[in-house]
């Protein structure tokens, strides 16, 4: 039986964790996987390189130069050469459909006869209609025009959330969209023994920039009705240094009161700090496309609460664990309730864990992928 040859293309392959699904998928004897990753990528005006040694990757990985910086306009150099070599049955592109790389692949598909699938995270198309501006009208018109032209050449669109699926259904892809959650790696994110500590640890993990809402979380801590807490902040990804400087006065005050713990943890060790926490807060103030930290925290044994925006409410799926973005009073009320009512905390965690573990693991992601390609 001939192996099914698949090429996967993603700027996100710059990080080893994003190769996990395909490393596991490549173990299937009926599938041959080739991944294309960037040699480097510009993020927040900085040139970033892969966080791994290519020799330690257990699959066929090719590093190519990426032309242009913007994700909608960038494309990989020499992809055609790899297509001619591999002769793929299927190409999976980790990007939106209306991109330069997408158009290039569609043109190639006329000559090399492969199908095209996408991993998409566009969750803000329908919102264009909520508040009309000329700029939004131009964007929507352009998206409709491009997608109308390429739609018939697209085989499947894998959407990380139901909200993303609704956006692509809105663009006319209803029979081609499949909800496929971004899975957490069960071998990395596991429940660790809780530390013997009488302090209630409230944590934030993720990128440090204004739209992540850390300032709202800090403000909510001032309204807590108990004093037995510590704030743990992950400073591994300080993407906006000016924003972090603005946070420093409040952080210094917490440090003087012995109420601040700064940690700097890589992706592969973050689960220990998540397990160490009693509560993780995701206070985002923009349309989060997924919110991977939610499922990883829950898999590590800790309850999560988050703002009611983007994909966060879909993943948490419990109004008792959601608060309105930037509403620090509501957030502090949620934290107070969770601290004082242990039965509430345990019940909510168990319910959330059952949903996360059954639907959002990397194993489940691979099964959905296999069933649709």
C-alpha positions as CSV (number, residue, x, y, z in Angstrom):
1,X,0.0,0.0,0.0
2,X,1.4,3.4,-1.0
3,X,2.1,5.8,1.8
4,X,0.0,9.0,1.9
5,X,2.5,11.8,1.3
6,X,1.7,15.0,3.2
7,X,3.5,18.3,3.3
8,X,2.8,20.6,6.2
9,X,3.8,24.3,6.0
10,X,3.8,26.6,9.0
11,X,5.6,29.7,10.3
12,X,4.7,28.3,13.8
13,X,7.1,25.4,13.3
14,X,9.7,27.8,14.6
15,X,8.8,26.3,18.0
16,X,9.3,22.6,18.6
17,X,6.0,22.2,20.5
18,X,4.1,23.0,17.3
19,X,5.8,20.1,15.6
20,X,4.5,17.6,18.2
21,X,1.3,16.6,16.3
22,X,3.3,15.8,13.1
23,X,6.1,14.0,15.0
24,X,3.4,11.7,16.4
25,X,1.5,11.5,13.1
26,X,4.7,10.5,11.2
27,X,4.8,7.3,13.3
28,X,1.8,6.0,11.3
29,X,3.2,3.6,8.7
30,X,0.7,4.7,6.1
31,X,1.6,8.4,6.3
32,X,4.8,10.2,5.1
33,X,5.1,13.7,6.7
34,X,7.4,16.5,5.5
35,X,7.3,19.8,7.5
36,X,8.4,23.1,6.2
37,X,9.5,25.6,8.8
38,X,11.1,29.1,8.6
39,X,14.8,29.6,9.0
40,X,13.8,32.7,11.0
41,X,10.8,34.9,11.6
42,X,10.3,38.5,12.6
43,X,8.2,38.8,15.8
44,X,7.8,42.3,17.3
45,X,10.6,43.6,15.2
46,X,13.0,41.0,16.4
47,X,14.4,38.2,14.3
48,X,13.6,34.9,16.0
49,X,15.1,31.5,15.2
50,X,14.0,27.9,15.8
51,X,14.1,26.9,19.5
52,X,15.5,23.4,18.6
53,X,18.3,21.6,16.9
54,X,17.0,20.2,13.6
55,X,18.9,17.0,14.3
56,X,16.7,16.3,17.3
57,X,13.5,16.4,15.3
58,X,12.0,13.0,14.5
59,X,10.6,13.7,11.1
60,X,11.5,15.1,7.7
61,X,11.9,18.8,8.5
62,X,13.0,21.4,5.9
63,X,14.0,25.0,7.0
64,X,13.3,27.5,4.2
65,X,13.7,31.3,3.9
66,X,10.5,33.3,4.5
67,X,9.8,36.2,2.2
68,X,8.3,39.3,3.7
69,X,7.3,39.8,7.4
70,X,3.5,40.1,7.5
71,X,1.8,36.7,7.9
72,X,-0.8,37.4,5.2
73,X,1.8,38.4,2.7
74,X,4.8,36.1,3.6
75,X,5.6,32.9,1.7
76,X,8.3,30.3,1.7
77,X,11.1,30.3,-0.8
78,X,11.7,27.1,-2.9
79,X,8.5,25.3,-1.8
80,X,8.0,24.3,-5.5
81,X,11.3,22.3,-5.4
82,X,10.1,20.3,-2.4
83,X,6.7,19.7,-4.0
84,X,8.4,18.3,-7.1
85,X,10.5,16.0,-4.9
86,X,7.9,14.7,-2.5
87,X,4.9,14.6,-5.0
88,X,2.4,15.1,-2.1
89,X,-1.2,13.9,-2.1
90,X,-2.0,16.6,0.3
91,X,-0.6,19.9,1.5
92,X,-1.6,21.4,4.9
93,X,-1.0,25.1,5.3
94,X,-1.1,26.7,8.7
95,X,-2.5,30.1,7.6
96,X,-5.7,31.7,6.5
97,X,-7.1,31.0,3.1
98,X,-6.7,34.6,1.8
99,X,-2.9,34.8,2.0
100,X,-0.1,35.0,-0.6
101,X,1.2,31.6,0.4
102,X,-2.3,30.1,-0.1
103,X,-2.6,31.6,-3.6
104,X,0.8,30.3,-4.6
105,X,-0.1,26.7,-3.5
106,X,-3.4,26.9,-5.3
107,X,-1.6,27.8,-8.5
108,X,0.9,24.9,-8.0
109,X,-2.0,22.5,-7.4
110,X,-3.1,22.9,-11.1
111,X,0.2,21.4,-12.1
112,X,1.0,18.9,-9.3
113,X,-2.4,17.5,-8.5
114,X,-2.5,17.7,-4.7
115,X,-5.3,18.7,-2.3
116,X,-5.0,21.6,0.0
117,X,-6.1,21.8,3.7
118,X,-5.7,24.6,6.1
119,X,-5.3,25.2,9.9
120,X,-7.1,28.5,10.4
121,X,-7.6,30.8,13.3
122,X,-9.4,33.7,11.8
123,X,-12.1,34.5,14.3
124,X,-12.9,38.2,13.6
125,X,-14.6,38.2,10.2
126,X,-18.2,38.4,11.4
127,X,-17.3,41.1,13.8
128,X,-16.7,43.4,10.9
129,X,-20.5,43.8,10.6
130,X,-21.0,44.8,14.2
131,X,-19.5,48.3,13.9
132,X,-19.3,49.6,10.3
133,X,-16.3,51.5,9.0
134,X,-15.1,51.9,5.5
135,X,-11.8,50.1,6.3
136,X,-13.8,47.1,7.6
137,X,-15.9,47.1,4.5
138,X,-12.8,47.1,2.2
139,X,-11.4,44.2,4.2
140,X,-14.6,42.1,4.1
141,X,-15.1,42.8,0.4
142,X,-11.5,41.7,-0.3
143,X,-11.9,38.5,1.8
144,X,-15.1,37.6,0.0
145,X,-13.6,38.2,-3.4
146,X,-10.4,36.2,-2.8
147,X,-12.3,33.3,-1.1
148,X,-14.9,33.2,-3.9
149,X,-12.1,32.7,-6.4
150,X,-10.2,30.0,-4.5
151,X,-13.0,28.2,-2.6
152,X,-13.5,25.3,-5.1
153,X,-9.8,24.3,-4.8
154,X,-9.8,24.0,-1.0
155,X,-10.4,20.5,0.4
156,X,-10.8,21.1,4.1
157,X,-10.4,23.9,6.7
158,X,-9.5,22.8,10.2
159,X,-10.8,25.3,12.7
160,X,-9.4,25.4,16.3
161,X,-12.7,26.6,17.7
162,X,-16.4,26.7,16.8
163,X,-16.2,30.5,16.6
164,X,-13.5,30.2,13.9
165,X,-15.7,27.6,12.0
166,X,-18.6,30.1,12.1
167,X,-16.4,32.8,10.5
168,X,-15.4,30.5,7.6
169,X,-18.9,29.2,7.3
170,X,-19.9,32.9,6.9
171,X,-17.4,33.0,4.0
172,X,-19.1,30.1,2.3
173,X,-17.0,27.1,3.5
174,X,-19.7,25.4,5.5
175,X,-19.3,21.9,4.0
176,X,-15.5,22.1,4.2
177,X,-14.9,23.3,7.8
178,X,-14.0,20.9,10.7
179,X,-13.6,21.8,14.3
180,X,-10.3,20.5,15.5
181,X,-9.0,21.8,18.9
182,X,-5.4,22.6,19.2
183,X,-4.3,19.6,21.4
184,X,-2.1,19.7,24.5
185,X,0.6,17.1,24.8
186,X,-0.4,14.6,27.5
187,X,3.2,13.6,28.0
188,X,4.2,17.2,28.9
189,X,1.2,18.5,30.7
190,X,0.4,16.2,33.6
191,X,-0.8,16.7,37.2
192,X,2.1,17.1,39.6
193,X,2.0,16.9,43.4
194,X,1.0,20.2,45.0
195,X,3.6,21.9,47.1
196,X,3.2,22.0,50.9
197,X,2.4,25.7,51.2
198,X,-0.4,27.6,52.9
199,X,-0.3,30.5,50.4
200,X,-3.0,30.7,47.7
201,X,-1.0,31.2,44.4
202,X,-2.7,33.2,41.7
203,X,-0.8,33.0,38.4
204,X,-0.5,34.4,34.9
205,X,1.3,32.6,32.1
206,X,1.7,34.0,28.6
207,X,3.0,36.9,26.6
208,X,3.3,40.2,28.4
209,X,1.7,42.9,26.4
210,X,-1.3,45.3,27.0
211,X,-4.0,43.2,25.3
212,X,-3.3,40.3,27.7
213,X,-4.9,42.4,30.5
214,X,-2.3,41.8,33.2
215,X,-3.0,45.4,34.5
216,X,-6.6,44.3,35.1
217,X,-5.5,41.3,37.1
218,X,-3.1,43.4,39.2
219,X,-5.9,45.8,40.0
220,X,-8.2,43.0,41.0
221,X,-5.7,41.8,43.5
222,X,-6.2,45.0,45.5
223,X,-9.8,44.1,46.1
224,X,-9.3,40.6,47.5
225,X,-11.0,39.9,50.8
226,X,-8.2,37.6,52.0
227,X,-4.5,38.3,52.6
228,X,-3.2,34.8,52.2
229,X,-2.2,35.1,48.5
230,X,0.9,35.3,46.2
231,X,0.9,36.5,42.6
232,X,3.1,34.4,40.3
233,X,4.0,36.0,37.0
234,X,5.7,34.3,34.1
235,X,8.2,36.7,32.6
236,X,9.6,34.4,29.9
237,X,7.8,36.3,27.1
238,X,8.1,40.1,27.7
239,X,7.0,41.2,24.2
240,X,6.2,44.8,25.1
241,X,8.9,46.3,27.3
242,X,7.2,49.7,27.7
243,X,4.1,47.9,29.0
244,X,6.2,45.9,31.4
245,X,7.8,49.1,32.7
246,X,4.3,50.5,33.4
247,X,3.5,47.4,35.4
248,X,6.8,47.6,37.5
249,X,5.6,50.1,40.2
250,X,2.7,47.7,41.2
251,X,5.0,44.7,40.9
252,X,7.6,46.3,43.2
253,X,4.9,47.0,45.8
254,X,3.9,43.4,45.7
255,X,7.5,42.3,46.0
256,X,8.0,44.4,49.1
257,X,5.0,42.8,50.7
258,X,6.4,39.3,49.7
259,X,3.3,38.8,47.5
260,X,5.1,38.4,44.2
261,X,6.9,35.5,42.6
262,X,8.5,36.0,39.2
263,X,9.3,32.9,37.2
264,X,10.8,32.4,33.8
265,X,9.9,29.0,32.5
266,X,10.2,27.4,29.0
267,X,7.3,25.6,27.4
268,X,8.5,22.2,28.5
269,X,8.8,23.1,32.2
270,X,5.8,25.4,32.6
271,X,3.5,22.6,33.6
272,X,5.4,22.4,37.0
273,X,4.5,26.0,37.7
274,X,1.0,25.5,36.6
275,X,0.6,22.6,39.0
276,X,2.1,24.8,41.7
277,X,-0.6,27.4,41.3
278,X,-4.1,27.3,42.9
279,X,-5.7,29.5,40.2
280,X,-4.6,30.7,36.8
281,X,-6.2,33.8,35.3
282,X,-6.5,34.6,31.6
283,X,-7.5,38.3,31.6
284,X,-7.3,39.0,27.9
285,X,-8.9,42.1,26.5
286,X,-8.8,41.2,22.8
287,X,-10.3,38.4,20.6
288,X,-8.1,35.5,21.6
289,X,-8.0,33.0,18.8
290,X,-7.5,30.0,21.0
291,X,-6.1,30.3,24.6
292,X,-3.8,27.2,24.8
293,X,-2.8,28.1,28.3
294,X,-6.3,27.2,29.5
295,X,-6.2,23.6,28.5
296,X,-2.6,23.2,29.5
297,X,-3.2,24.6,33.0
298,X,-6.2,22.3,33.5
299,X,-4.3,19.3,32.3
300,X,-1.6,20.3,34.9
301,X,-4.2,20.1,37.7
302,X,-5.2,23.7,38.3
303,X,-8.4,25.7,37.8
304,X,-8.6,28.5,35.3
305,X,-10.8,31.6,35.0
306,X,-10.8,33.9,32.0
307,X,-12.3,36.9,30.4
308,X,-15.5,36.5,28.3
309,X,-13.9,37.3,24.9
310,X,-12.7,35.5,21.8
311,X,-12.2,31.7,22.1
312,X,-11.9,31.8,25.9
313,X,-15.6,31.3,26.8
314,X,-15.8,28.4,24.3
315,X,-12.9,26.5,26.0
316,X,-13.9,27.2,29.6
317,X,-17.6,26.9,28.8
318,X,-18.8,27.9,32.3
319,X,-20.2,31.3,33.1
320,X,-19.1,30.9,36.7
321,X,-15.5,31.0,35.6
322,X,-15.8,33.9,33.2
323,X,-15.7,37.7,33.7
324,X,-16.1,40.7,31.4
325,X,-12.8,42.0,29.9
326,X,-11.2,44.8,32.0
327,X,-13.8,44.4,34.8
328,X,-11.4,44.0,37.8
329,X,-14.2,44.2,40.3
330,X,-15.9,41.1,38.8
331,X,-12.6,39.4,38.5
332,X,-11.8,39.9,42.2
333,X,-15.3,38.6,43.1
334,X,-14.6,35.4,41.1
335,X,-11.2,35.0,42.9
336,X,-12.8,35.5,46.3
337,X,-15.5,33.0,45.6
338,X,-12.9,30.4,44.5
339,X,-10.7,31.0,47.5
340,X,-13.5,30.8,50.2
341,X,-15.5,28.0,48.7
342,X,-13.2,24.9,48.2
343,X,-16.2,22.7,47.2
344,X,-17.0,25.2,44.4
345,X,-13.4,25.2,43.3
346,X,-13.1,21.4,43.2
347,X,-16.4,20.9,41.5
348,X,-15.7,23.4,38.8
349,X,-12.2,22.0,38.2
350,X,-13.4,18.4,37.9
351,X,-16.0,19.5,35.4
352,X,-13.6,21.5,33.4
353,X,-10.9,18.8,33.5
354,X,-13.3,16.2,32.1
355,X,-14.2,18.4,29.1
356,X,-10.6,19.4,28.4
357,X,-9.1,15.8,28.7
358,X,-11.8,14.2,26.5
359,X,-11.7,16.8,23.6
360,X,-8.6,18.9,23.7
361,X,-5.7,16.4,23.9
362,X,-3.1,16.0,21.1
363,X,-4.3,12.4,20.6
364,X,-7.8,13.6,19.9
365,X,-6.4,16.2,17.5
366,X,-4.5,13.5,15.6
367,X,-7.7,11.3,15.4
368,X,-9.7,14.2,13.9
369,X,-7.0,15.0,11.5
370,X,-6.6,11.4,10.3
371,X,-10.4,11.0,9.8
372,X,-10.5,14.0,7.6
373,X,-7.5,13.7,5.3
